Amino acid sequence: MRNRSDYHNSSSSLENLRLISYCPLCNTHYNPSQASILEEADGAHLIHVSCKKCSSSILAVIIAGGIGISSVGLITDLTSDDAMRFKLGSNVNEDDVIEAVKSISKGDLIRLLNE
């Protein structure tokens, strides 16, 4: 898989950005140079775009295949660096979820958030 520095100025990658051309919250049009292409592999691009007007961000996967181009995106408050940090971080497993539920049940969540 290639990283953001390899594809940041790729013309084929920037063409795919037309699918995410405006902010879904305030309808402001994005400039393609605002997008960070975080990763690319086999016709799929992981892209982060921030809106200069409302400060929301989109994290999207754009896939170019034989039958066309499709995308899946989500609105987030993550920066592109945050997204890469989470992408490269360790996975959450079942034990992590069980431990989180136990902590919430004991009221430890409020204590942890206040620390």
C-alpha positions as CSV (number, residue, x, y, z in Angstrom):
1,M,0.0,0.0,0.0
2,R,1.3,3.4,-0.9
3,N,1.2,6.4,1.5
4,R,0.1,10.0,1.2
5,S,3.4,11.4,-0.1
6,D,3.3,9.1,-3.1
7,Y,-0.1,10.2,-4.3
8,H,-0.8,13.7,-3.0
9,N,-0.4,15.2,-6.5
10,S,-1.5,12.2,-8.6
11,S,-3.8,13.4,-11.4
12,S,-5.8,10.2,-11.3
13,S,-6.3,10.5,-7.6
14,L,-7.4,14.2,-7.9
15,E,-9.9,13.3,-10.6
16,N,-11.6,10.9,-8.1
17,L,-12.0,13.8,-5.7
18,R,-14.9,15.1,-7.8
19,L,-17.1,12.6,-5.9
20,I,-16.4,14.6,-2.7
21,S,-16.7,18.1,-4.1
22,Y,-18.6,19.9,-1.4
23,C,-19.1,19.9,2.4
24,P,-22.2,17.9,3.4
25,L,-22.8,20.2,6.4
26,C,-22.6,23.7,4.9
27,N,-22.4,22.9,1.1
28,T,-19.2,24.9,0.6
29,H,-17.3,23.6,-2.4
30,Y,-13.9,22.1,-1.6
31,N,-10.8,22.9,-3.6
32,P,-9.1,19.6,-4.6
33,S,-5.8,20.9,-3.2
34,Q,-7.4,20.9,0.3
35,A,-7.7,17.1,0.2
36,S,-5.1,14.8,1.7
37,I,-4.7,11.4,0.1
38,L,-3.7,9.3,3.0
39,E,-3.3,6.0,1.2
40,E,-3.9,4.3,-2.1
41,A,-4.0,0.6,-3.2
42,D,-5.5,-1.2,-6.1
43,G,-7.7,1.7,-7.2
44,A,-8.9,2.6,-3.7
45,H,-8.0,5.9,-2.1
46,L,-8.3,6.9,1.6
47,I,-9.0,10.6,1.5
48,H,-9.3,13.3,4.2
49,V,-10.9,16.7,3.4
50,S,-11.5,19.6,5.9
51,C,-14.0,22.4,5.2
52,K,-12.5,25.9,5.7
53,K,-15.9,27.4,6.4
54,C,-17.4,25.1,9.1
55,S,-14.3,23.2,10.1
56,S,-15.9,19.8,9.7
57,S,-14.0,17.0,8.0
58,I,-14.7,14.0,5.8
59,L,-12.8,10.7,5.8
60,A,-13.7,8.8,2.6
61,V,-12.7,5.7,0.6
62,I,-13.1,6.1,-3.1
63,I,-12.9,3.0,-5.2
64,A,-12.4,3.0,-8.9
65,G,-13.2,-0.3,-10.5
66,G,-14.3,-1.9,-13.7
67,I,-17.9,-0.9,-13.2
68,G,-17.4,2.7,-12.2
69,I,-16.4,4.7,-9.2
70,S,-18.0,4.5,-5.7
71,S,-17.3,6.1,-2.4
72,V,-18.1,5.7,1.3
73,G,-17.5,8.6,3.6
74,L,-18.1,9.8,7.1
75,I,-18.2,13.2,8.8
76,T,-15.6,13.4,11.5
77,D,-13.6,15.8,13.7
78,L,-10.4,13.9,13.1
79,T,-7.5,15.6,11.4
80,S,-5.6,13.7,8.7
81,D,-2.9,12.9,11.2
82,D,-5.4,11.6,13.7
83,A,-6.9,9.3,11.0
84,M,-3.5,7.9,10.2
85,R,-2.7,7.4,13.8
86,F,-5.9,5.4,14.4
87,K,-5.4,3.5,11.2
88,L,-2.0,2.4,12.2
89,G,-2.9,1.8,15.8
90,S,-3.8,-1.5,17.4
91,N,-7.2,-3.1,16.9
92,V,-9.9,-3.2,19.5
93,N,-10.7,-6.8,20.5
94,E,-13.5,-8.4,22.5
95,D,-11.6,-8.1,25.8
96,D,-11.3,-4.3,25.3
97,V,-15.0,-4.0,24.7
98,I,-15.9,-6.1,27.8
99,E,-13.5,-4.1,29.9
100,A,-15.0,-0.8,28.7
101,V,-18.6,-2.0,29.5
102,K,-17.5,-3.1,33.0
103,S,-15.9,0.3,33.5
104,I,-19.0,2.1,32.4
105,S,-21.2,-0.1,34.7
106,K,-19.0,0.8,37.7
107,G,-19.2,4.5,36.9
108,D,-15.5,4.6,36.1
109,L,-16.1,6.3,32.8
110,I,-17.0,9.7,34.4
111,R,-13.9,9.4,36.7
112,L,-11.7,8.6,33.7
113,L,-13.1,11.5,31.6
114,N,-12.5,13.9,34.5
115,E,-8.8,13.0,34.9
